[in-house]
Amino acid sequence: VVYTQSEILQREVYLFERLDSPNREPMKHLKAICFLRPTKENVELLVQELRRPKYSIYFIYFSNVISKSDVKALAEADEQEVVAEVQEFYGDYIAVNPHVFSLNLLGCCRGRSWEPAQLARTTQGLTALLLSLKKCPMIRYQLSSEPAKRLAECVKQVITKEYELFDFRRTEVPPLLLILDRSDDAITPLLNQWTYQAMVHELLGINNNRIDLSRVPGISKDLREVVLSAENDEFYANNMYLNFAEIGTNIKNLMEDFQRRKPKEQQKLESIADMKAFVENYPQFKKMSGTVSKHVTVVGELSRLVAERNLLEVSEVEQELACQSDHSSALQSVRRVLQSPRVAELDAARLVMLSPRLRAPELREPQSPGSSSRADGSCPLPAQLVSAVVEYGGKRVRGSDLFGPKDAVAITKQFLKGLKGIENVYTQHQPLLQETLDQLIKGKLKDGQYPYLGPNTLRDRPQDIVVFLIGGATYEEALAVYNLNRSNPGVRIVLGGTTIHNTKR
């Protein structure tokens, strides 16, 4: 995710293998660099490897803390003395954006408590992140969530046990780790998105920066799977947080720029200088050509899905449900949209899940048209989904008041934002995380709801913040964090989650 194969080739690494691939040939003229998670399975595979080494010399890097007993097992297996060094190089997580990371874990809790294996994995991922950023933080957690408290305690245990590793130069204001629970805001992952990265994930799905386009009608072979990475795609880096209307314009500009640079078909290569110029410009041109065809394909497919699934209308109703307190008109809109034959089952289910706003009963009654079947009597809607969402993120569970009576300032803000034009109809919703972090930065986050672990508290406003969402973050929240980082100089927020959600996940 963070290093492309071509970048690694430039470092003169020519062979890429997995430690568990069965029929690797011995190549004694090669040195091996191993980068592994320090799991039992990996250590065992490495022990087997060192007993019968296939390469001349081994440089072993573990992505997290490795136990002394595992190092001992490796030393005993290394009878031929091929290991040159063993290091810990902390990177036991997936770096998604410059300020966002994920652990690629789905389903970390069962009911209200952790799956033990997932708790261990999350603790490892979070402590590796802190080590790689060189942070020994104070920890706050969401009081209403038992899993948040458990994770906070587990991270604290590791910091205490490995105190030598966490002995970083003290900063004036200590860093802060804030642990939250997805169930406090089950609305955000259910909404349609209208900024590029979030929209791609919602409609096509991003998996370790890869997008599967094989189901796109008439797709060419080399575009069946594409990579979207801000690290080495300038267009994506500049557009990932822009909304869909702006991206259409920018794609057009990209195309026009590309047309201008196209080598003329009948270009006469008369002199050596002509040929040299052509050869020098060709790689750049080839790269640009790949970028253009990739983004034109992706944006074209997004447009097709938006039209086919009537998503503009669906999204408008969703935003109304998520952002407004008067529901009578919204419920009428939901009924109207549910009756449209163009609305996909997923989108219908999503609207019904949002309709109770995790509280209004009328759409959950079995006899109502939106509950267990569509108004025209066609495919049934997953009524279980609705009750599952209410059980997961309903009013009983939440520590915060997601839809509570807002104070006058907030209501005025909401109103002024609404005046800024039609664009905002689709993007007026703001995730709860934004408000939480806003209060945290201003030093107003209540200790009663988000207590510190241990006796110490921060006297100053925090500057270095790692916020972690148990149960998964979203790209809408990634956008909120990106904007908070930009509008608060001197504050640096990193967002992490057990996974990155879209509605399907």
Contacts in CASP RR format, 6 or more apart in sequence:
PFRMAT RR
TARGET T0000
AUTHOR 0000-0000-0000
METHOD contacts of the structure
MODEL  1
VVYTQSEILQREVYLFERLDSPNREPMKHLKAICFLRPTKENVELLVQEL
RRPKYSIYFIYFSNVISKSDVKALAEADEQEVVAEVQEFYGDYIAVNPHV
FSLNLLGCCRGRSWEPAQLARTTQGLTALLLSLKKCPMIRYQLSSEPAKR
LAECVKQVITKEYELFDFRRTEVPPLLLILDRSDDAITPLLNQWTYQAMV
HELLGINNNRIDLSRVPGISKDLREVVLSAENDEFYANNMYLNFAEIGTN
IKNLMEDFQRRKPKEQQKLESIADMKAFVENYPQFKKMSGTVSKHVTVVG
ELSRLVAERNLLEVSEVEQELACQSDHSSALQSVRRVLQSPRVAELDAAR
LVMLSPRLRAPELREPQSPGSSSRADGSCPLPAQLVSAVVEYGGKRVRGS
DLFGPKDAVAITKQFLKGLKGIENVYTQHQPLLQETLDQLIKGKLKDGQY
PYLGPNTLRDRPQDIVVFLIGGATYEEALAVYNLNRSNPGVRIVLGGTTI
HNTKR
1 94 0 8 1.000
1 95 0 8 1.000
1 96 0 8 1.000
1 208 0 8 1.000
1 209 0 8 1.000
1 229 0 8 1.000
2 95 0 8 1.000
2 231 0 8 1.000
4 229 0 8 1.000
4 231 0 8 1.000
4 232 0 8 1.000
5 16 0 8 1.000
7 232 0 8 1.000
8 16 0 8 1.000
13 33 0 8 1.000
15 27 0 8 1.000
15 30 0 8 1.000
17 24 0 8 1.000
19 34 0 8 1.000
19 36 0 8 1.000
19 42 0 8 1.000
19 45 0 8 1.000
19 46 0 8 1.000
19 49 0 8 1.000
20 45 0 8 1.000
24 54 0 8 1.000
25 54 0 8 1.000
26 54 0 8 1.000
26 55 0 8 1.000
27 54 0 8 1.000
27 55 0 8 1.000
28 54 0 8 1.000
28 55 0 8 1.000
28 56 0 8 1.000
29 56 0 8 1.000
30 55 0 8 1.000
30 56 0 8 1.000
31 55 0 8 1.000
31 56 0 8 1.000
31 57 0 8 1.000
31 58 0 8 1.000
31 59 0 8 1.000
32 54 0 8 1.000
32 55 0 8 1.000
32 57 0 8 1.000
32 58 0 8 1.000
32 59 0 8 1.000
33 59 0 8 1.000
33 61 0 8 1.000
34 46 0 8 1.000
34 58 0 8 1.000
34 59 0 8 1.000
34 60 0 8 1.000
34 61 0 8 1.000
35 61 0 8 1.000
35 63 0 8 1.000
35 89 0 8 1.000
36 42 0 8 1.000
36 46 0 8 1.000
36 60 0 8 1.000
36 61 0 8 1.000
36 62 0 8 1.000
36 63 0 8 1.000
37 62 0 8 1.000
37 63 0 8 1.000
37 64 0 8 1.000
37 92 0 8 1.000
38 62 0 8 1.000
38 63 0 8 1.000
38 64 0 8 1.000
38 65 0 8 1.000
38 66 0 8 1.000
38 67 0 8 1.000
38 70 0 8 1.000
43 66 0 8 1.000
43 70 0 8 1.000
43 73 0 8 1.000
43 74 0 8 1.000
46 60 0 8 1.000
46 74 0 8 1.000
46 77 0 8 1.000
47 73 0 8 1.000
47 74 0 8 1.000
47 77 0 8 1.000
48 77 0 8 1.000
49 58 0 8 1.000
50 58 0 8 1.000
50 74 0 8 1.000
50 77 0 8 1.000
50 78 0 8 1.000
50 79 0 8 1.000
50 80 0 8 1.000
50 82 0 8 1.000
50 83 0 8 1.000
51 77 0 8 1.000
51 79 0 8 1.000
53 80 0 8 1.000
53 82 0 8 1.000
55 82 0 8 1.000
56 82 0 8 1.000
57 82 0 8 1.000
57 83 0 8 1.000
57 84 0 8 1.000
58 82 0 8 1.000
58 83 0 8 1.000
58 84 0 8 1.000
59 84 0 8 1.000
59 85 0 8 1.000
59 87 0 8 1.000
60 74 0 8 1.000
60 83 0 8 1.000
60 85 0 8 1.000
60 86 0 8 1.000
60 87 0 8 1.000
61 86 0 8 1.000
61 87 0 8 1.000
61 88 0 8 1.000
61 89 0 8 1.000
62 86 0 8 1.000
62 87 0 8 1.000
62 88 0 8 1.000
62 89 0 8 1.000
63 89 0 8 1.000
63 90 0 8 1.000
63 91 0 8 1.000
63 92 0 8 1.000
63 128 0 8 1.000
64 88 0 8 1.000
64 90 0 8 1.000
64 91 0 8 1.000
64 92 0 8 1.000
64 124 0 8 1.000
64 125 0 8 1.000
64 127 0 8 1.000
64 128 0 8 1.000
65 88 0 8 1.000
65 127 0 8 1.000
65 128 0 8 1.000
65 131 0 8 1.000
65 158 0 8 1.000
65 162 0 8 1.000
65 165 0 8 1.000
66 86 0 8 1.000
66 88 0 8 1.000
71 86 0 8 1.000
74 83 0 8 1.000
74 86 0 8 1.000
75 83 0 8 1.000
90 128 0 8 1.000
90 129 0 8 1.000
90 131 0 8 1.000
90 132 0 8 1.000
91 128 0 8 1.000
91 129 0 8 1.000
91 132 0 8 1.000
92 124 0 8 1.000
92 125 0 8 1.000
92 128 0 8 1.000
92 129 0 8 1.000
93 101 0 8 1.000
93 102 0 8 1.000
93 103 0 8 1.000
93 125 0 8 1.000
93 126 0 8 1.000
93 128 0 8 1.000
93 129 0 8 1.000
94 101 0 8 1.000
94 102 0 8 1.000
94 103 0 8 1.000
94 104 0 8 1.000
94 208 0 8 1.000
95 101 0 8 1.000
96 102 0 8 1.000
96 209 0 8 1.000
96 478 0 8 1.000
96 500 0 8 1.000
97 197 0 8 1.000
97 230 0 8 1.000
97 240 0 8 1.000
97 478 0 8 1.000
97 482 0 8 1.000
98 230 0 8 1.000
99 478 0 8 1.000
99 481 0 8 1.000
99 482 0 8 1.000
99 485 0 8 1.000
99 492 0 8 1.000
99 493 0 8 1.000
99 494 0 8 1.000
99 495 0 8 1.000
100 473 0 8 1.000
100 478 0 8 1.000
100 481 0 8 1.000
100 494 0 8 1.000
100 495 0 8 1.000
100 496 0 8 1.000
100 500 0 8 1.000
101 129 0 8 1.000
101 494 0 8 1.000
101 495 0 8 1.000
101 496 0 8 1.000
101 497 0 8 1.000
102 472 0 8 1.000
102 473 0 8 1.000
102 496 0 8 1.000
102 497 0 8 1.000
102 498 0 8 1.000
102 499 0 8 1.000
102 500 0 8 1.000
103 121 0 8 1.000
103 122 0 8 1.000
103 125 0 8 1.000
103 497 0 8 1.000
103 498 0 8 1.000
103 499 0 8 1.000
104 208 0 8 1.000
104 499 0 8 1.000
105 118 0 8 1.000
105 121 0 8 1.000
105 122 0 8 1.000
105 498 0 8 1.000
105 499 0 8 1.000
106 498 0 8 1.000
106 499 0 8 1.000
106 505 0 8 1.000
107 115 0 8 1.000
107 118 0 8 1.000
107 471 0 8 1.000
107 498 0 8 1.000
107 499 0 8 1.000
108 114 0 8 1.000
108 115 0 8 1.000
108 118 0 8 1.000
108 119 0 8 1.000
108 122 0 8 1.000
108 147 0 8 1.000
108 470 0 8 1.000
108 471 0 8 1.000
108 498 0 8 1.000
109 115 0 8 1.000
109 118 0 8 1.000
109 147 0 8 1.000
109 470 0 8 1.000
109 471 0 8 1.000
112 146 0 8 1.000
112 147 0 8 1.000
113 146 0 8 1.000
113 147 0 8 1.000
113 150 0 8 1.000
114 147 0 8 1.000
114 150 0 8 1.000
114 151 0 8 1.000
118 498 0 8 1.000
119 147 0 8 1.000
119 150 0 8 1.000
119 151 0 8 1.000
119 154 0 8 1.000
120 154 0 8 1.000
122 151 0 8 1.000
122 470 0 8 1.000
122 498 0 8 1.000
123 151 0 8 1.000
123 154 0 8 1.000
123 155 0 8 1.000
123 158 0 8 1.000
126 151 0 8 1.000
126 155 0 8 1.000
126 177 0 8 1.000
126 468 0 8 1.000
127 155 0 8 1.000
127 158 0 8 1.000
127 159 0 8 1.000
127 162 0 8 1.000
129 466 0 8 1.000
129 494 0 8 1.000
129 496 0 8 1.000
130 136 0 8 1.000
130 137 0 8 1.000
130 155 0 8 1.000
130 159 0 8 1.000
130 166 0 8 1.000
130 177 0 8 1.000
130 466 0 8 1.000
131 165 0 8 1.000
131 166 0 8 1.000
133 466 0 8 1.000
133 494 0 8 1.000
134 168 0 8 1.000
135 168 0 8 1.000
135 175 0 8 1.000
135 177 0 8 1.000
135 464 0 8 1.000
135 466 0 8 1.000
136 159 0 8 1.000
136 166 0 8 1.000
136 167 0 8 1.000
136 168 0 8 1.000
136 174 0 8 1.000
136 175 0 8 1.000
137 174 0 8 1.000
137 175 0 8 1.000
137 176 0 8 1.000
137 177 0 8 1.000
137 464 0 8 1.000
137 466 0 8 1.000
138 174 0 8 1.000
138 175 0 8 1.000
138 176 0 8 1.000
138 177 0 8 1.000
138 452 0 8 1.000
138 453 0 8 1.000
138 456 0 8 1.000
138 457 0 8 1.000
138 458 0 8 1.000
139 152 0 8 1.000
139 155 0 8 1.000
139 156 0 8 1.000
139 176 0 8 1.000
139 177 0 8 1.000
139 179 0 8 1.000
139 452 0 8 1.000
139 453 0 8 1.000
140 152 0 8 1.000
140 176 0 8 1.000
140 177 0 8 1.000
140 178 0 8 1.000
140 179 0 8 1.000
140 445 0 8 1.000
140 450 0 8 1.000
140 451 0 8 1.000
140 452 0 8 1.000
140 453 0 8 1.000
141 148 0 8 1.000
141 149 0 8 1.000
141 151 0 8 1.000
141 152 0 8 1.000
141 178 0 8 1.000
141 179 0 8 1.000
141 180 0 8 1.000
141 450 0 8 1.000
141 451 0 8 1.000
141 453 0 8 1.000
142 148 0 8 1.000
142 179 0 8 1.000
142 180 0 8 1.000
142 181 0 8 1.000
142 184 0 8 1.000
142 399 0 8 1.000
142 449 0 8 1.000
142 450 0 8 1.000
143 149 0 8 1.000
143 399 0 8 1.000
143 448 0 8 1.000
143 449 0 8 1.000
143 450 0 8 1.000
143 451 0 8 1.000
144 181 0 8 1.000
144 184 0 8 1.000
144 397 0 8 1.000
144 398 0 8 1.000
144 399 0 8 1.000
144 400 0 8 1.000
144 449 0 8 1.000
145 180 0 8 1.000
145 181 0 8 1.000
145 183 0 8 1.000
145 184 0 8 1.000
145 399 0 8 1.000
145 470 0 8 1.000
147 181 0 8 1.000
147 470 0 8 1.000
148 179 0 8 1.000
148 180 0 8 1.000
148 181 0 8 1.000
148 470 0 8 1.000
151 179 0 8 1.000
151 468 0 8 1.000
151 470 0 8 1.000
152 177 0 8 1.000
152 179 0 8 1.000
152 453 0 8 1.000
153 453 0 8 1.000
155 177 0 8 1.000
155 179 0 8 1.000
156 453 0 8 1.000
156 454 0 8 1.000
159 166 0 8 1.000
171 463 0 8 1.000
171 464 0 8 1.000
172 460 0 8 1.000
173 458 0 8 1.000
173 460 0 8 1.000
173 461 0 8 1.000
173 462 0 8 1.000
173 463 0 8 1.000
173 464 0 8 1.000
174 458 0 8 1.000
175 462 0 8 1.000
175 463 0 8 1.000
175 464 0 8 1.000
175 465 0 8 1.000
175 466 0 8 1.000
176 440 0 8 1.000
176 458 0 8 1.000
176 462 0 8 1.000
176 464 0 8 1.000
176 465 0 8 1.000
176 466 0 8 1.000
177 465 0 8 1.000
177 466 0 8 1.000
177 467 0 8 1.000
177 468 0 8 1.000
178 436 0 8 1.000
178 440 0 8 1.000
178 450 0 8 1.000
178 465 0 8 1.000
178 466 0 8 1.000
178 467 0 8 1.000
178 468 0 8 1.000
179 467 0 8 1.000
179 468 0 8 1.000
179 470 0 8 1.000
180 433 0 8 1.000
180 436 0 8 1.000
180 467 0 8 1.000
180 468 0 8 1.000
180 469 0 8 1.000
180 470 0 8 1.000
181 469 0 8 1.000
181 470 0 8 1.000
181 471 0 8 1.000
182 189 0 8 1.000
182 469 0 8 1.000
182 470 0 8 1.000
182 471 0 8 1.000
182 472 0 8 1.000
182 501 0 8 1.000
183 392 0 8 1.000
183 393 0 8 1.000
183 394 0 8 1.000
183 397 0 8 1.000
183 398 0 8 1.000
183 471 0 8 1.000
184 393 0 8 1.000
184 397 0 8 1.000
184 398 0 8 1.000
184 399 0 8 1.000
184 400 0 8 1.000
184 402 0 8 1.000
184 432 0 8 1.000
185 398 0 8 1.000
185 400 0 8 1.000
185 402 0 8 1.000
185 431 0 8 1.000
185 432 0 8 1.000
185 433 0 8 1.000
186 358 0 8 1.000
186 389 0 8 1.000
186 392 0 8 1.000
186 393 0 8 1.000
186 394 0 8 1.000
187 322 0 8 1.000
187 354 0 8 1.000
187 357 0 8 1.000
187 358 0 8 1.000
187 402 0 8 1.000
187 429 0 8 1.000
187 432 0 8 1.000
188 429 0 8 1.000
188 431 0 8 1.000
188 432 0 8 1.000
188 433 0 8 1.000
188 474 0 8 1.000
188 476 0 8 1.000
188 477 0 8 1.000
189 472 0 8 1.000
189 474 0 8 1.000
189 501 0 8 1.000
189 502 0 8 1.000
189 503 0 8 1.000
189 505 0 8 1.000
190 318 0 8 1.000
190 350 0 8 1.000
190 353 0 8 1.000
190 354 0 8 1.000
190 389 0 8 1.000
190 503 0 8 1.000
191 315 0 8 1.000
191 318 0 8 1.000
191 319 0 8 1.000
191 322 0 8 1.000
191 354 0 8 1.000
191 429 0 8 1.000
191 476 0 8 1.000
191 503 0 8 1.000
192 199 0 8 1.000
192 202 0 8 1.000
192 311 0 8 1.000
192 314 0 8 1.000
192 315 0 8 1.000
192 318 0 8 1.000
192 347 0 8 1.000
192 426 0 8 1.000
193 199 0 8 1.000
193 201 0 8 1.000
193 202 0 8 1.000
193 475 0 8 1.000
193 476 0 8 1.000
194 243 0 8 1.000
194 244 0 8 1.000
194 315 0 8 1.000
194 426 0 8 1.000
194 427 0 8 1.000
195 240 0 8 1.000
195 241 0 8 1.000
195 242 0 8 1.000
195 243 0 8 1.000
195 244 0 8 1.000
195 427 0 8 1.000
195 475 0 8 1.000
195 476 0 8 1.000
195 479 0 8 1.000
196 236 0 8 1.000
196 239 0 8 1.000
196 240 0 8 1.000
196 241 0 8 1.000
196 242 0 8 1.000
196 243 0 8 1.000
196 244 0 8 1.000
196 247 0 8 1.000
197 206 0 8 1.000
197 228 0 8 1.000
197 236 0 8 1.000
197 240 0 8 1.000
197 241 0 8 1.000
197 475 0 8 1.000
197 478 0 8 1.000
197 479 0 8 1.000
198 474 0 8 1.000
198 475 0 8 1.000
198 476 0 8 1.000
198 478 0 8 1.000
198 479 0 8 1.000
199 244 0 8 1.000
199 302 0 8 1.000
200 206 0 8 1.000
200 211 0 8 1.000
200 228 0 8 1.000
200 298 0 8 1.000
200 302 0 8 1.000
201 475 0 8 1.000
201 500 0 8 1.000
201 502 0 8 1.000
202 475 0 8 1.000
202 502 0 8 1.000
202 503 0 8 1.000
203 301 0 8 1.000
203 302 0 8 1.000
203 305 0 8 1.000
203 306 0 8 1.000
204 211 0 8 1.000
204 212 0 8 1.000
204 213 0 8 1.000
204 298 0 8 1.000
204 301 0 8 1.000
204 302 0 8 1.000
205 211 0 8 1.000
205 212 0 8 1.000
205 502 0 8 1.000
205 504 0 8 1.000
206 228 0 8 1.000
206 500 0 8 1.000
209 227 0 8 1.000
209 228 0 8 1.000
209 229 0 8 1.000
210 225 0 8 1.000
210 226 0 8 1.000
210 227 0 8 1.000
210 228 0 8 1.000
211 225 0 8 1.000
211 226 0 8 1.000
211 227 0 8 1.000
211 228 0 8 1.000
211 298 0 8 1.000
212 224 0 8 1.000
212 225 0 8 1.000
213 219 0 8 1.000
213 223 0 8 1.000
213 224 0 8 1.000
213 225 0 8 1.000
213 226 0 8 1.000
213 297 0 8 1.000
213 298 0 8 1.000
213 301 0 8 1.000
214 224 0 8 1.000
214 225 0 8 1.000
216 223 0 8 1.000
216 297 0 8 1.000
216 301 0 8 1.000
219 297 0 8 1.000
223 293 0 8 1.000
223 294 0 8 1.000
223 297 0 8 1.000
226 294 0 8 1.000
226 297 0 8 1.000
226 298 0 8 1.000
227 233 0 8 1.000
228 236 0 8 1.000
228 294 0 8 1.000
228 298 0 8 1.000
229 236 0 8 1.000
230 236 0 8 1.000
230 237 0 8 1.000
230 240 0 8 1.000
231 237 0 8 1.000
233 291 0 8 1.000
233 294 0 8 1.000
234 291 0 8 1.000
235 250 0 8 1.000
235 254 0 8 1.000
235 291 0 8 1.000
235 295 0 8 1.000
236 295 0 8 1.000
238 250 0 8 1.000
239 246 0 8 1.000
239 247 0 8 1.000
239 250 0 8 1.000
241 479 0 8 1.000
241 482 0 8 1.000
241 483 0 8 1.000
242 250 0 8 1.000
243 423 0 8 1.000
243 426 0 8 1.000
243 427 0 8 1.000
244 302 0 8 1.000
244 306 0 8 1.000
245 423 0 8 1.000
247 299 0 8 1.000
248 299 0 8 1.000
251 295 0 8 1.000
251 296 0 8 1.000
251 299 0 8 1.000
254 291 0 8 1.000
254 292 0 8 1.000
254 295 0 8 1.000
255 292 0 8 1.000
255 296 0 8 1.000
258 288 0 8 1.000
258 289 0 8 1.000
258 292 0 8 1.000
261 281 0 8 1.000
261 285 0 8 1.000
261 288 0 8 1.000
262 285 0 8 1.000
263 278 0 8 1.000
263 281 0 8 1.000
263 282 0 8 1.000
263 285 0 8 1.000
267 274 0 8 1.000
267 278 0 8 1.000
268 274 0 8 1.000
269 275 0 8 1.000
269 278 0 8 1.000
305 311 0 8 1.000
306 312 0 8 1.000
308 342 0 8 1.000
309 342 0 8 1.000
309 343 0 8 1.000
309 344 0 8 1.000
309 347 0 8 1.000
310 337 0 8 1.000
310 340 0 8 1.000
310 342 0 8 1.000
310 343 0 8 1.000
310 347 0 8 1.000
311 347 0 8 1.000
312 426 0 8 1.000
313 337 0 8 1.000
313 340 0 8 1.000
314 337 0 8 1.000
314 343 0 8 1.000
314 347 0 8 1.000
314 350 0 8 1.000
314 351 0 8 1.000
315 426 0 8 1.000
316 333 0 8 1.000
316 425 0 8 1.000
316 426 0 8 1.000
317 330 0 8 1.000
317 333 0 8 1.000
317 334 0 8 1.000
317 337 0 8 1.000
317 351 0 8 1.000
318 350 0 8 1.000
318 351 0 8 1.000
318 354 0 8 1.000
318 429 0 8 1.000
319 425 0 8 1.000
319 426 0 8 1.000
319 427 0 8 1.000
319 428 0 8 1.000
319 429 0 8 1.000
320 329 0 8 1.000
320 330 0 8 1.000
320 333 0 8 1.000
321 327 0 8 1.000
321 330 0 8 1.000
321 334 0 8 1.000
321 351 0 8 1.000
321 354 0 8 1.000
321 355 0 8 1.000
321 357 0 8 1.000
322 354 0 8 1.000
322 357 0 8 1.000
322 429 0 8 1.000
323 414 0 8 1.000
323 428 0 8 1.000
323 429 0 8 1.000
324 330 0 8 1.000
325 403 0 8 1.000
327 357 0 8 1.000
327 360 0 8 1.000
330 355 0 8 1.000
331 355 0 8 1.000
331 360 0 8 1.000
331 362 0 8 1.000
331 363 0 8 1.000
334 351 0 8 1.000
334 352 0 8 1.000
334 355 0 8 1.000
334 363 0 8 1.000
334 370 0 8 1.000
335 369 0 8 1.000
335 370 0 8 1.000
335 375 0 8 1.000
337 343 0 8 1.000
337 348 0 8 1.000
337 351 0 8 1.000
338 348 0 8 1.000
338 351 0 8 1.000
338 352 0 8 1.000
338 369 0 8 1.000
338 370 0 8 1.000
338 374 0 8 1.000
338 375 0 8 1.000
339 369 0 8 1.000
339 374 0 8 1.000
339 375 0 8 1.000
339 376 0 8 1.000
341 376 0 8 1.000
345 379 0 8 1.000
345 381 0 8 1.000
346 503 0 8 1.000
346 504 0 8 1.000
348 370 0 8 1.000
348 374 0 8 1.000
348 381 0 8 1.000
349 381 0 8 1.000
349 382 0 8 1.000
349 385 0 8 1.000
349 386 0 8 1.000
350 503 0 8 1.000
352 363 0 8 1.000
352 364 0 8 1.000
352 370 0 8 1.000
352 371 0 8 1.000
352 381 0 8 1.000
352 385 0 8 1.000
352 386 0 8 1.000
353 385 0 8 1.000
353 386 0 8 1.000
353 389 0 8 1.000
355 363 0 8 1.000
356 363 0 8 1.000
356 364 0 8 1.000
356 386 0 8 1.000
356 390 0 8 1.000
357 403 0 8 1.000
358 389 0 8 1.000
358 390 0 8 1.000
358 393 0 8 1.000
358 394 0 8 1.000
358 395 0 8 1.000
358 402 0 8 1.000
359 390 0 8 1.000
359 394 0 8 1.000
359 395 0 8 1.000
359 403 0 8 1.000
362 368 0 8 1.000
363 370 0 8 1.000
363 371 0 8 1.000
363 386 0 8 1.000
364 371 0 8 1.000
364 383 0 8 1.000
364 386 0 8 1.000
364 387 0 8 1.000
364 390 0 8 1.000
365 371 0 8 1.000
366 372 0 8 1.000
366 383 0 8 1.000
369 375 0 8 1.000
370 381 0 8 1.000
371 381 0 8 1.000
371 383 0 8 1.000
371 386 0 8 1.000
372 380 0 8 1.000
372 381 0 8 1.000
372 383 0 8 1.000
373 379 0 8 1.000
373 380 0 8 1.000
373 381 0 8 1.000
374 380 0 8 1.000
374 381 0 8 1.000
391 397 0 8 1.000
399 449 0 8 1.000
400 432 0 8 1.000
400 436 0 8 1.000
400 449 0 8 1.000
402 432 0 8 1.000
406 414 0 8 1.000
414 428 0 8 1.000
417 424 0 8 1.000
417 428 0 8 1.000
418 424 0 8 1.000
418 428 0 8 1.000
429 476 0 8 1.000
430 480 0 8 1.000
431 474 0 8 1.000
431 476 0 8 1.000
431 477 0 8 1.000
431 480 0 8 1.000
433 467 0 8 1.000
433 469 0 8 1.000
433 477 0 8 1.000
433 480 0 8 1.000
433 481 0 8 1.000
433 495 0 8 1.000
434 477 0 8 1.000
434 480 0 8 1.000
434 484 0 8 1.000
436 445 0 8 1.000
436 450 0 8 1.000
437 465 0 8 1.000
437 467 0 8 1.000
437 480 0 8 1.000
437 481 0 8 1.000
437 484 0 8 1.000
437 493 0 8 1.000
438 484 0 8 1.000
439 445 0 8 1.000
439 446 0 8 1.000
440 462 0 8 1.000
440 465 0 8 1.000
441 461 0 8 1.000
441 462 0 8 1.000
441 465 0 8 1.000
441 484 0 8 1.000
441 488 0 8 1.000
441 491 0 8 1.000
442 461 0 8 1.000
443 461 0 8 1.000
443 462 0 8 1.000
447 457 0 8 1.000
452 458 0 8 1.000
462 491 0 8 1.000
463 490 0 8 1.000
463 491 0 8 1.000
463 492 0 8 1.000
464 492 0 8 1.000
465 491 0 8 1.000
465 492 0 8 1.000
465 493 0 8 1.000
465 494 0 8 1.000
466 493 0 8 1.000
466 494 0 8 1.000
466 496 0 8 1.000
467 481 0 8 1.000
467 493 0 8 1.000
467 494 0 8 1.000
467 495 0 8 1.000
467 496 0 8 1.000
468 495 0 8 1.000
468 496 0 8 1.000
468 497 0 8 1.000
469 477 0 8 1.000
469 495 0 8 1.000
469 496 0 8 1.000
469 497 0 8 1.000
469 498 0 8 1.000
470 497 0 8 1.000
470 498 0 8 1.000
471 497 0 8 1.000
471 498 0 8 1.000
471 499 0 8 1.000
471 501 0 8 1.000
472 496 0 8 1.000
472 497 0 8 1.000
472 498 0 8 1.000
472 499 0 8 1.000
472 500 0 8 1.000
472 501 0 8 1.000
473 495 0 8 1.000
473 496 0 8 1.000
473 497 0 8 1.000
473 499 0 8 1.000
473 500 0 8 1.000
473 501 0 8 1.000
474 500 0 8 1.000
474 501 0 8 1.000
474 502 0 8 1.000
475 500 0 8 1.000
477 495 0 8 1.000
478 495 0 8 1.000
478 500 0 8 1.000
481 493 0 8 1.000
481 494 0 8 1.000
481 495 0 8 1.000
484 491 0 8 1.000
484 493 0 8 1.000
485 491 0 8 1.000
485 492 0 8 1.000
485 493 0 8 1.000
499 505 0 8 1.000
END
